[in-house]
Amino acid sequence: MSAQDQHWRSRARRARAQLETLALSDPAVQMVSIGIDPERRGQTPALIVHVRHGATAPAGLPDEIDGIPVRVIYADYQIEQGGPT
């Protein structure tokens, strides 16, 4: 991995931590991740706030943190039960 990639990943992790501080206090938010921009507005990965279906995204979320776009997706996640059969 190049030094530039390592720098970007470090920056993205710091931005995610900032966003977690803002968003995870809202019970509708299930997690915050770094990934492919679900809106496909650019080539840069995005910070993704995962909000429960039917809920409202927290007020005051920034559009970006340190140049990394913030996106909201709505989904319901369940813990998978059991193991291999």
mmCIF file as gemmi writes it, N, C-alpha and C atoms, coordinates in Angstrom:
data_model
loop_
_atom_site.group_PDB
_atom_site.id
_atom_site.type_symbol
_atom_site.label_atom_id
_atom_site.label_alt_id
_atom_site.label_comp_id
_atom_site.label_asym_id
_atom_site.label_entity_id
_atom_site.label_seq_id
_atom_site.pdbx_PDB_ins_code
_atom_site.Cartn_x
_atom_site.Cartn_y
_atom_site.Cartn_z
_atom_site.occupancy
_atom_site.B_iso_or_equiv
_atom_site.pdbx_formal_charge
_atom_site.auth_seq_id
_atom_site.auth_asym_id
_atom_site.pdbx_PDB_model_num
ATOM 1 N N . MET Axp A 1 ? 0.841 -1.162 0 1 0 ? 1 A 1
ATOM 2 C CA . MET Axp A 1 ? 0 0 0 1 0 ? 1 A 1
ATOM 3 C C . MET Axp A 1 ? 0.896 1.237 0 1 0 ? 1 A 1
ATOM 4 N N . SER Axp A 2 ? 0.562 2.193 -0.832 1 0 ? 2 A 1
ATOM 5 C CA . SER Axp A 2 ? 1.388 3.392 -0.948 1 0 ? 2 A 1
ATOM 6 C C . SER Axp A 2 ? 1.207 4.291 0.27 1 0 ? 2 A 1
ATOM 7 N N . ALA Axp A 3 ? 2.169 5.177 0.469 1 0 ? 3 A 1
ATOM 8 C CA . ALA Axp A 3 ? 2.08 6.141 1.572 1 0 ? 3 A 1
ATOM 9 C C . ALA Axp A 3 ? 0.853 7.027 1.403 1 0 ? 3 A 1
ATOM 10 N N . GLN Axp A 4 ? 0.514 7.361 0.165 1 0 ? 4 A 1
ATOM 11 C CA . GLN Axp A 4 ? -0.67 8.183 -0.097 1 0 ? 4 A 1
ATOM 12 C C . GLN Axp A 4 ? -1.939 7.443 0.333 1 0 ? 4 A 1
ATOM 13 N N . ASP Axp A 5 ? -2.029 6.145 0.009 1 0 ? 5 A 1
ATOM 14 C CA . ASP Axp A 5 ? -3.187 5.341 0.423 1 0 ? 5 A 1
ATOM 15 C C . ASP Axp A 5 ? -3.261 5.241 1.944 1 0 ? 5 A 1
ATOM 16 N N . GLN Axp A 6 ? -2.123 5.03 2.58 1 0 ? 6 A 1
ATOM 17 C CA . GLN Axp A 6 ? -2.097 4.93 4.038 1 0 ? 6 A 1
ATOM 18 C C . GLN Axp A 6 ? -2.549 6.242 4.673 1 0 ? 6 A 1
ATOM 19 N N . HIS Axp A 7 ? -2.1 7.355 4.113 1 0 ? 7 A 1
ATOM 20 C CA . HIS Axp A 7 ? -2.503 8.666 4.621 1 0 ? 7 A 1
ATOM 21 C C . HIS Axp A 7 ? -4.01 8.842 4.468 1 0 ? 7 A 1
ATOM 22 N N . TRP Axp A 8 ? -4.558 8.477 3.304 1 0 ? 8 A 1
ATOM 23 C CA . TRP Axp A 8 ? -5.998 8.627 3.08 1 0 ? 8 A 1
ATOM 24 C C . TRP Axp A 8 ? -6.782 7.759 4.06 1 0 ? 8 A 1
ATOM 25 N N . ARG Axp A 9 ? -6.361 6.519 4.26 1 0 ? 9 A 1
ATOM 26 C CA . ARG Axp A 9 ? -7.071 5.617 5.181 1 0 ? 9 A 1
ATOM 27 C C . ARG Axp A 9 ? -7.042 6.152 6.605 1 0 ? 9 A 1
ATOM 28 N N . SER Axp A 10 ? -5.907 6.696 7.006 1 0 ? 10 A 1
ATOM 29 C CA . SER Axp A 10 ? -5.794 7.272 8.337 1 0 ? 10 A 1
ATOM 30 C C . SER Axp A 10 ? -6.741 8.469 8.474 1 0 ? 10 A 1
ATOM 31 N N . ARG Axp A 11 ? -6.772 9.315 7.46 1 0 ? 11 A 1
ATOM 32 C CA . ARG Axp A 11 ? -7.669 10.477 7.452 1 0 ? 11 A 1
ATOM 33 C C . ARG Axp A 11 ? -9.126 10.026 7.501 1 0 ? 11 A 1
ATOM 34 N N . ALA Axp A 12 ? -9.47 8.991 6.743 1 0 ? 12 A 1
ATOM 35 C CA . ALA Axp A 12 ? -10.838 8.481 6.703 1 0 ? 12 A 1
ATOM 36 C C . ALA Axp A 12 ? -11.243 7.907 8.059 1 0 ? 12 A 1
ATOM 37 N N . ARG Axp A 13 ? -10.349 7.205 8.726 1 0 ? 13 A 1
ATOM 38 C CA . ARG Axp A 13 ? -10.667 6.655 10.049 1 0 ? 13 A 1
ATOM 39 C C . ARG Axp A 13 ? -10.904 7.768 11.063 1 0 ? 13 A 1
ATOM 40 N N . ARG Axp A 14 ? -10.097 8.837 11.003 1 0 ? 14 A 1
ATOM 41 C CA . ARG Axp A 14 ? -10.318 9.974 11.908 1 0 ? 14 A 1
ATOM 42 C C . ARG Axp A 14 ? -11.661 10.642 11.613 1 0 ? 14 A 1
ATOM 43 N N . ALA Axp A 15 ? -11.987 10.796 10.333 1 0 ? 15 A 1
ATOM 44 C CA . ALA Axp A 15 ? -13.267 11.406 9.95 1 0 ? 15 A 1
ATOM 45 C C . ALA Axp A 15 ? -14.433 10.531 10.412 1 0 ? 15 A 1
ATOM 46 N N . ARG Axp A 16 ? -14.285 9.206 10.274 1 0 ? 16 A 1
ATOM 47 C CA . ARG Axp A 16 ? -15.341 8.301 10.735 1 0 ? 16 A 1
ATOM 48 C C . ARG Axp A 16 ? -15.537 8.436 12.24 1 0 ? 16 A 1
ATOM 49 N N . ALA Axp A 17 ? -14.458 8.534 12.994 1 0 ? 17 A 1
ATOM 50 C CA . ALA Axp A 17 ? -14.559 8.696 14.447 1 0 ? 17 A 1
ATOM 51 C C . ALA Axp A 17 ? -15.304 9.987 14.795 1 0 ? 17 A 1
ATOM 52 N N . GLN Axp A 18 ? -15.027 11.06 14.078 1 0 ? 18 A 1
ATOM 53 C CA . GLN Axp A 18 ? -15.745 12.324 14.311 1 0 ? 18 A 1
ATOM 54 C C . GLN Axp A 18 ? -17.236 12.148 14.02 1 0 ? 18 A 1
ATOM 55 N N . LEU Axp A 19 ? -17.538 11.47 12.916 1 0 ? 19 A 1
ATOM 56 C CA . LEU Axp A 19 ? -18.938 11.269 12.535 1 0 ? 19 A 1
ATOM 57 C C . LEU Axp A 19 ? -19.649 10.356 13.532 1 0 ? 19 A 1
ATOM 58 N N . GLU Axp A 20 ? -18.958 9.348 14.035 1 0 ? 20 A 1
ATOM 59 C CA . GLU Axp A 20 ? -19.552 8.467 15.049 1 0 ? 20 A 1
ATOM 60 C C . GLU Axp A 20 ? -19.948 9.272 16.286 1 0 ? 20 A 1
ATOM 61 N N . THR Axp A 21 ? -19.107 10.206 16.688 1 0 ? 21 A 1
ATOM 62 C CA . THR Axp A 21 ? -19.412 11.05 17.841 1 0 ? 21 A 1
ATOM 63 C C . THR Axp A 21 ? -20.697 11.837 17.603 1 0 ? 21 A 1
ATOM 64 N N . LEU Axp A 22 ? -20.901 12.307 16.376 1 0 ? 22 A 1
ATOM 65 C CA . LEU Axp A 22 ? -22.102 13.071 16.048 1 0 ? 22 A 1
ATOM 66 C C . LEU Axp A 22 ? -23.343 12.194 15.914 1 0 ? 22 A 1
ATOM 67 N N . ALA Axp A 23 ? -23.189 11.02 15.317 1 0 ? 23 A 1
ATOM 68 C CA . ALA Axp A 23 ? -24.351 10.255 14.871 1 0 ? 23 A 1
ATOM 69 C C . ALA Axp A 23 ? -24.787 9.123 15.787 1 0 ? 23 A 1
ATOM 70 N N . LEU Axp A 24 ? -23.868 8.462 16.467 1 0 ? 24 A 1
ATOM 71 C CA . LEU Axp A 24 ? -24.227 7.238 17.186 1 0 ? 24 A 1
ATOM 72 C C . LEU Axp A 24 ? -25.059 7.471 18.447 1 0 ? 24 A 1
ATOM 73 N N . SER Axp A 25 ? -25.2 8.711 18.879 1 0 ? 25 A 1
ATOM 74 C CA . SER Axp A 25 ? -26.071 8.969 20.023 1 0 ? 25 A 1
ATOM 75 C C . SER Axp A 25 ? -27.548 8.89 19.623 1 0 ? 25 A 1
ATOM 76 N N . ASP Axp A 26 ? -27.821 8.906 18.319 1 0 ? 26 A 1
ATOM 77 C CA . ASP Axp A 26 ? -29.188 8.79 17.809 1 0 ? 26 A 1
ATOM 78 C C . ASP Axp A 26 ? -29.544 7.309 17.716 1 0 ? 26 A 1
ATOM 79 N N . PRO Axp A 27 ? -30.624 6.858 18.39 1 0 ? 27 A 1
ATOM 80 C CA . PRO Axp A 27 ? -30.968 5.433 18.377 1 0 ? 27 A 1
ATOM 81 C C . PRO Axp A 27 ? -31.336 4.886 17 1 0 ? 27 A 1
ATOM 82 N N . ALA Axp A 28 ? -31.64 5.747 16.043 1 0 ? 28 A 1
ATOM 83 C CA . ALA Axp A 28 ? -31.97 5.282 14.691 1 0 ? 28 A 1
ATOM 84 C C . ALA Axp A 28 ? -30.716 4.901 13.905 1 0 ? 28 A 1
ATOM 85 N N . VAL Axp A 29 ? -29.553 5.365 14.356 1 0 ? 29 A 1
ATOM 86 C CA . VAL Axp A 29 ? -28.302 5.072 13.657 1 0 ? 29 A 1
ATOM 87 C C . VAL Axp A 29 ? -27.77 3.736 14.135 1 0 ? 29 A 1
ATOM 88 N N . GLN Axp A 30 ? -27.543 2.837 13.176 1 0 ? 30 A 1
ATOM 89 C CA . GLN Axp A 30 ? -27.054 1.503 13.51 1 0 ? 30 A 1
ATOM 90 C C . GLN Axp A 30 ? -25.537 1.412 13.47 1 0 ? 30 A 1
ATOM 91 N N . MET Axp A 31 ? -24.919 2.141 12.547 1 0 ? 31 A 1
ATOM 92 C CA . MET Axp A 31 ? -23.462 2.145 12.461 1 0 ? 31 A 1
ATOM 93 C C . MET Axp A 31 ? -23.015 3.229 11.502 1 0 ? 31 A 1
ATOM 94 N N . VAL Axp A 32 ? -21.702 3.482 11.503 1 0 ? 32 A 1
ATOM 95 C CA . VAL Axp A 32 ? -21.065 4.394 10.565 1 0 ? 32 A 1
ATOM 96 C C . VAL Axp A 32 ? -19.928 3.614 9.925 1 0 ? 32 A 1
ATOM 97 N N . SER Axp A 33 ? -19.852 3.654 8.603 1 0 ? 33 A 1
ATOM 98 C CA . SER Axp A 33 ? -18.811 2.895 7.908 1 0 ? 33 A 1
ATOM 99 C C . SER Axp A 33 ? -18.131 3.757 6.851 1 0 ? 33 A 1
ATOM 100 N N . ILE Axp A 34 ? -17.071 3.217 6.292 1 0 ? 34 A 1
ATOM 101 C CA . ILE Axp A 34 ? -16.372 3.82 5.159 1 0 ? 34 A 1
ATOM 102 C C . ILE Axp A 34 ? -16.561 2.862 3.994 1 0 ? 34 A 1
ATOM 103 N N . GLY Axp A 35 ? -17.019 3.368 2.86 1 0 ? 35 A 1
ATOM 104 C CA . GLY Axp A 35 ? -17.243 2.473 1.734 1 0 ? 35 A 1
ATOM 105 C C . GLY Axp A 35 ? -17.511 3.212 0.442 1 0 ? 35 A 1
ATOM 106 N N . ILE Axp A 36 ? -17.887 2.452 -0.558 1 0 ? 36 A 1
ATOM 107 C CA . ILE Axp A 36 ? -18.212 3.013 -1.861 1 0 ? 36 A 1
ATOM 108 C C . ILE Axp A 36 ? -19.401 3.943 -1.709 1 0 ? 36 A 1
ATOM 109 N N . ASP Axp A 37 ? -19.328 5.094 -2.328 1 0 ? 37 A 1
ATOM 110 C CA . ASP Axp A 37 ? -20.398 6.085 -2.261 1 0 ? 37 A 1
ATOM 111 C C . ASP Axp A 37 ? -21.675 5.479 -2.839 1 0 ? 37 A 1
ATOM 112 N N . PRO Axp A 38 ? -22.717 5.272 -2.008 1 0 ? 38 A 1
ATOM 113 C CA . PRO Axp A 38 ? -23.943 4.661 -2.515 1 0 ? 38 A 1
ATOM 114 C C . PRO Axp A 38 ? -24.656 5.531 -3.554 1 0 ? 38 A 1
ATOM 115 N N . GLU Axp A 39 ? -24.344 6.819 -3.565 1 0 ? 39 A 1
ATOM 116 C CA . GLU Axp A 39 ? -24.936 7.726 -4.553 1 0 ? 39 A 1
ATOM 117 C C . GLU Axp A 39 ? -24.072 7.835 -5.809 1 0 ? 39 A 1
ATOM 118 N N . ARG Axp A 40 ? -22.898 7.228 -5.758 1 0 ? 40 A 1
ATOM 119 C CA . ARG Axp A 40 ? -21.957 7.186 -6.889 1 0 ? 40 A 1
ATOM 120 C C . ARG Axp A 40 ? -21.716 8.56 -7.507 1 0 ? 40 A 1
ATOM 121 N N . ARG Axp A 41 ? -21.539 9.554 -6.637 1 0 ? 41 A 1
ATOM 122 C CA . ARG Axp A 41 ? -21.276 10.911 -7.109 1 0 ? 41 A 1
ATOM 123 C C . ARG Axp A 41 ? -19.816 11.127 -7.495 1 0 ? 41 A 1
ATOM 124 N N . GLY Axp A 42 ? -18.957 10.225 -7.089 1 0 ? 42 A 1
ATOM 125 C CA . GLY Axp A 42 ? -17.537 10.386 -7.393 1 0 ? 42 A 1
ATOM 126 C C . GLY Axp A 42 ? -16.793 9.096 -7.144 1 0 ? 42 A 1
ATOM 127 N N . GLN Axp A 43 ? -15.51 9.161 -7.363 1 0 ? 43 A 1
ATOM 128 C CA . GLN Axp A 43 ? -14.646 7.989 -7.19 1 0 ? 43 A 1
ATOM 129 C C . GLN Axp A 43 ? -14.176 7.821 -5.748 1 0 ? 43 A 1
ATOM 130 N N . THR Axp A 44 ? -14.308 8.875 -4.942 1 0 ? 44 A 1
ATOM 131 C CA . THR Axp A 44 ? -13.841 8.833 -3.565 1 0 ? 44 A 1
ATOM 132 C C . THR Axp A 44 ? -14.805 8.033 -2.693 1 0 ? 44 A 1
ATOM 133 N N . PRO Axp A 45 ? -14.295 7.128 -1.859 1 0 ? 45 A 1
ATOM 134 C CA . PRO Axp A 45 ? -15.173 6.463 -0.901 1 0 ? 45 A 1
ATOM 135 C C . PRO Axp A 45 ? -15.838 7.49 0.007 1 0 ? 45 A 1
ATOM 136 N N . ALA Axp A 46 ? -16.899 7.069 0.662 1 0 ? 46 A 1
ATOM 137 C CA . ALA Axp A 46 ? -17.687 7.976 1.496 1 0 ? 46 A 1
ATOM 138 C C . ALA Axp A 46 ? -17.784 7.439 2.911 1 0 ? 46 A 1
ATOM 139 N N . LEU Axp A 47 ? -18.139 8.325 3.82 1 0 ? 47 A 1
ATOM 140 C CA . LEU Axp A 47 ? -18.533 7.939 5.167 1 0 ? 47 A 1
ATOM 141 C C . LEU Axp A 47 ? -20.027 7.667 5.094 1 0 ? 47 A 1
ATOM 142 N N . ILE Axp A 48 ? -20.455 6.515 5.549 1 0 ? 48 A 1
ATOM 143 C CA . ILE Axp A 48 ? -21.848 6.107 5.386 1 0 ? 48 A 1
ATOM 144 C C . ILE Axp A 48 ? -22.496 5.939 6.754 1 0 ? 48 A 1
ATOM 145 N N . VAL Axp A 49 ? -23.597 6.666 6.959 1 0 ? 49 A 1
ATOM 146 C CA . VAL Axp A 49 ? -24.38 6.567 8.185 1 0 ? 49 A 1
ATOM 147 C C . VAL Axp A 49 ? -25.538 5.627 7.876 1 0 ? 49 A 1
ATOM 148 N N . HIS Axp A 50 ? -25.605 4.509 8.593 1 0 ? 50 A 1
ATOM 149 C CA . HIS Axp A 50 ? -26.637 3.498 8.38 1 0 ? 50 A 1
ATOM 150 C C . HIS Axp A 50 ? -27.776 3.769 9.367 1 0 ? 50 A 1
ATOM 151 N N . VAL Axp A 51 ? -28.951 4.111 8.834 1 0 ? 51 A 1
ATOM 152 C CA . VAL Axp A 51 ? -30.113 4.496 9.644 1 0 ? 51 A 1
ATOM 153 C C . VAL Axp A 51 ? -31.213 3.456 9.431 1 0 ? 51 A 1
ATOM 154 N N . ARG Axp A 52 ? -31.924 3.126 10.511 1 0 ? 52 A 1
ATOM 155 C CA . ARG Axp A 52 ? -33.024 2.157 10.423 1 0 ? 52 A 1
ATOM 156 C C . ARG Axp A 52 ? -34.083 2.629 9.433 1 0 ? 52 A 1
ATOM 157 N N . HIS Axp A 53 ? -34.628 1.67 8.671 1 0 ? 53 A 1
ATOM 158 C CA . HIS Axp A 53 ? -35.738 1.968 7.753 1 0 ? 53 A 1
ATOM 159 C C . HIS Axp A 53 ? -36.867 2.637 8.516 1 0 ? 53 A 1
ATOM 160 N N . GLY Axp A 54 ? -37.461 3.646 7.927 1 0 ? 54 A 1
ATOM 161 C CA . GLY Axp A 54 ? -38.59 4.328 8.533 1 0 ? 54 A 1
ATOM 162 C C . GLY Axp A 54 ? -38.208 5.413 9.523 1 0 ? 54 A 1
ATOM 163 N N . ALA Axp A 55 ? -36.937 5.492 9.874 1 0 ? 55 A 1
ATOM 164 C CA . ALA Axp A 55 ? -36.47 6.518 10.808 1 0 ? 55 A 1
ATOM 165 C C . ALA Axp A 55 ? -35.967 7.723 10.016 1 0 ? 55 A 1
ATOM 166 N N . THR Axp A 56 ? -35.686 8.775 10.724 1 0 ? 56 A 1
ATOM 167 C CA . THR Axp A 56 ? -35.159 9.988 10.121 1 0 ? 56 A 1
ATOM 168 C C . THR Axp A 56 ? -33.682 10.093 10.465 1 0 ? 56 A 1
ATOM 169 N N . ALA Axp A 57 ? -32.892 10.511 9.504 1 0 ? 57 A 1
ATOM 170 C CA . ALA Axp A 57 ? -31.465 10.71 9.76 1 0 ? 57 A 1
ATOM 171 C C . ALA Axp A 57 ? -31.291 11.813 10.807 1 0 ? 57 A 1
ATOM 172 N N . PRO Axp A 58 ? -30.266 11.72 11.623 1 0 ? 58 A 1
ATOM 173 C CA . PRO Axp A 58 ? -30.041 12.744 12.632 1 0 ? 58 A 1
ATOM 174 C C . PRO Axp A 58 ? -29.878 14.129 11.992 1 0 ? 58 A 1
ATOM 175 N N . ALA Axp A 59 ? -30.423 15.117 12.642 1 0 ? 59 A 1
ATOM 176 C CA . ALA Axp A 59 ? -30.264 16.491 12.169 1 0 ? 59 A 1
ATOM 177 C C . ALA Axp A 59 ? -28.816 16.927 12.344 1 0 ? 59 A 1
ATOM 178 N N . GLY Axp A 60 ? -28.37 17.759 11.474 1 0 ? 60 A 1
ATOM 179 C CA . GLY Axp A 60 ? -27.047 18.35 11.627 1 0 ? 60 A 1
ATOM 180 C C . GLY Axp A 60 ? -25.893 17.527 11.111 1 0 ? 60 A 1
ATOM 181 N N . LEU Axp A 61 ? -26.161 16.457 10.359 1 0 ? 61 A 1
ATOM 182 C CA . LEU Axp A 61 ? -25.045 15.705 9.791 1 0 ? 61 A 1
ATOM 183 C C . LEU Axp A 61 ? -24.353 16.579 8.746 1 0 ? 61 A 1
ATOM 184 N N . PRO Axp A 62 ? -23.035 16.601 8.752 1 0 ? 62 A 1
ATOM 185 C CA . PRO Axp A 62 ? -22.333 17.411 7.752 1 0 ? 62 A 1
ATOM 186 C C . PRO Axp A 62 ? -22.388 16.75 6.377 1 0 ? 62 A 1
ATOM 187 N N . ASP Axp A 63 ? -22.176 17.528 5.333 1 0 ? 63 A 1
ATOM 188 C CA . ASP Axp A 63 ? -22.102 16.99 3.967 1 0 ? 63 A 1
ATOM 189 C C . ASP Axp A 63 ? -20.789 16.275 3.72 1 0 ? 63 A 1
ATOM 190 N N . GLU Axp A 64 ? -19.766 16.68 4.466 1 0 ? 64 A 1
ATOM 191 C CA . GLU Axp A 64 ? -18.446 16.065 4.342 1 0 ? 64 A 1
ATOM 192 C C . GLU Axp A 64 ? -17.653 16.339 5.596 1 0 ? 64 A 1
ATOM 193 N N . ILE Axp A 65 ? -16.649 15.498 5.816 1 0 ? 65 A 1
ATOM 194 C CA . ILE Axp A 65 ? -15.698 15.697 6.904 1 0 ? 65 A 1
ATOM 195 C C . ILE Axp A 65 ? -14.317 15.512 6.314 1 0 ? 65 A 1
ATOM 196 N N . ASP Axp A 66 ? -13.491 16.529 6.434 1 0 ? 66 A 1
ATOM 197 C CA . ASP Axp A 66 ? -12.11 16.494 5.918 1 0 ? 66 A 1
ATOM 198 C C . ASP Axp A 66 ? -12.07 16.089 4.451 1 0 ? 66 A 1
ATOM 199 N N . GLY Axp A 67 ? -13.043 16.598 3.695 1 0 ? 67 A 1
ATOM 200 C CA . GLY Axp A 67 ? -13.084 16.318 2.263 1 0 ? 67 A 1
ATOM 201 C C . GLY Axp A 67 ? -13.704 14.987 1.889 1 0 ? 67 A 1
ATOM 202 N N . ILE Axp A 68 ? -14.141 14.208 2.865 1 0 ? 68 A 1
ATOM 203 C CA . ILE Axp A 68 ? -14.745 12.902 2.594 1 0 ? 68 A 1
ATOM 204 C C . ILE Axp A 68 ? -16.263 13.058 2.686 1 0 ? 68 A 1
ATOM 205 N N . PRO Axp A 69 ? -16.989 12.731 1.62 1 0 ? 69 A 1
ATOM 206 C CA . PRO Axp A 69 ? -18.439 12.931 1.637 1 0 ? 69 A 1
ATOM 207 C C . PRO Axp A 69 ? -19.135 12.045 2.665 1 0 ? 69 A 1
ATOM 208 N N . VAL Axp A 70 ? -20.23 12.574 3.225 1 0 ? 70 A 1
ATOM 209 C CA . VAL Axp A 70 ? -21.067 11.831 4.173 1 0 ? 70 A 1
ATOM 210 C C . VAL Axp A 70 ? -22.367 11.479 3.458 1 0 ? 70 A 1
ATOM 211 N N . ARG Axp A 71 ? -22.748 10.212 3.517 1 0 ? 71 A 1
ATOM 212 C CA . ARG Axp A 71 ? -23.981 9.73 2.894 1 0 ? 71 A 1
ATOM 213 C C . ARG Axp A 71 ? -24.81 8.988 3.938 1 0 ? 71 A 1
ATOM 214 N N . VAL Axp A 72 ? -26.101 8.952 3.731 1 0 ? 72 A 1
ATOM 215 C CA . VAL Axp A 72 ? -27.015 8.227 4.613 1 0 ? 72 A 1
ATOM 216 C C . VAL Axp A 72 ? -27.694 7.144 3.793 1 0 ? 72 A 1
ATOM 217 N N . ILE Axp A 73 ? -27.725 5.927 4.342 1 0 ? 73 A 1
ATOM 218 C CA . ILE Axp A 73 ? -28.519 4.867 3.726 1 0 ? 73 A 1
ATOM 219 C C . ILE Axp A 73 ? -29.472 4.32 4.786 1 0 ? 73 A 1
ATOM 220 N N . TYR Axp A 74 ? -30.588 3.809 4.334 1 0 ? 74 A 1
ATOM 221 C CA . TYR Axp A 74 ? -31.618 3.273 5.22 1 0 ? 74 A 1
ATOM 222 C C . TYR Axp A 74 ? -31.677 1.763 5.039 1 0 ? 74 A 1
ATOM 223 N N . ALA Axp A 75 ? -31.54 1.041 6.144 1 0 ? 75 A 1
ATOM 224 C CA . ALA Axp A 75 ? -31.544 -0.418 6.09 1 0 ? 75 A 1
ATOM 225 C C . ALA Axp A 75 ? -31.829 -0.966 7.479 1 0 ? 75 A 1
ATOM 226 N N . ASP Axp A 76 ? -32.253 -2.195 7.53 1 0 ? 76 A 1
ATOM 227 C CA . ASP Axp A 76 ? -32.441 -2.89 8.804 1 0 ? 76 A 1
ATOM 228 C C . ASP Axp A 76 ? -31.49 -4.084 8.823 1 0 ? 76 A 1
ATOM 229 N N . TYR Axp A 77 ? -30.715 -4.18 9.868 1 0 ? 77 A 1
ATOM 230 C CA . TYR Axp A 77 ? -29.743 -5.245 10.007 1 0 ? 77 A 1
ATOM 231 C C . TYR Axp A 77 ? -30.164 -6.181 11.126 1 0 ? 77 A 1
ATOM 232 N N . GLN Axp A 78 ? -29.948 -7.456 10.94 1 0 ? 78 A 1
ATOM 233 C CA . GLN Axp A 78 ? -30.263 -8.46 11.932 1 0 ? 78 A 1
ATOM 234 C C . GLN Axp A 78 ? -29.007 -9.278 12.226 1 0 ? 78 A 1
ATOM 235 N N . ILE Axp A 79 ? -28.868 -9.724 13.452 1 0 ? 79 A 1
ATOM 236 C CA . ILE Axp A 79 ? -27.772 -10.617 13.8 1 0 ? 79 A 1
ATOM 237 C C . ILE Axp A 79 ? -28.121 -11.984 13.24 1 0 ? 79 A 1
ATOM 238 N N . GLU Axp A 80 ? -27.184 -12.561 12.518 1 0 ? 80 A 1
ATOM 239 C CA . GLU Axp A 80 ? -27.411 -13.881 11.944 1 0 ? 80 A 1
ATOM 240 C C . GLU Axp A 80 ? -27.306 -14.916 13.041 1 0 ? 80 A 1
ATOM 241 N N . GLN Axp A 81 ? -28.269 -15.806 13.106 1 0 ? 81 A 1
ATOM 242 C CA . GLN Axp A 81 ? -28.315 -16.851 14.123 1 0 ? 81 A 1
ATOM 243 C C . GLN Axp A 81 ? -27.783 -18.167 13.55 1 0 ? 81 A 1
ATOM 244 N N . GLY Axp A 82 ? -27.14 -18.923 14.391 1 0 ? 82 A 1
ATOM 245 C CA . GLY Axp A 82 ? -26.685 -20.248 13.972 1 0 ? 82 A 1
ATOM 246 C C . GLY Axp A 82 ? -25.345 -20.204 13.278 1 0 ? 82 A 1
ATOM 247 N N . GLY Axp A 83 ? -24.92 -21.353 12.874 1 0 ? 83 A 1
ATOM 248 C CA . GLY Axp A 83 ? -23.647 -21.48 12.202 1 0 ? 83 A 1
ATOM 249 C C . GLY Axp A 83 ? -23.798 -22.325 10.964 1 0 ? 83 A 1
ATOM 250 N N . PRO Axp A 84 ? -22.685 -22.789 10.446 1 0 ? 84 A 1
ATOM 251 C CA . PRO Axp A 84 ? -22.736 -23.632 9.249 1 0 ? 84 A 1
ATOM 252 C C . PRO Axp A 84 ? -23.528 -24.921 9.509 1 0 ? 84 A 1
ATOM 253 N N . THR Axp A 85 ? -24.204 -25.358 8.486 1 0 ? 85 A 1
ATOM 254 C CA . THR Axp A 85 ? -24.965 -26.603 8.634 1 0 ? 85 A 1
ATOM 255 C C . THR Axp A 85 ? -24.301 -27.738 7.908 1 0 ? 85 A 1
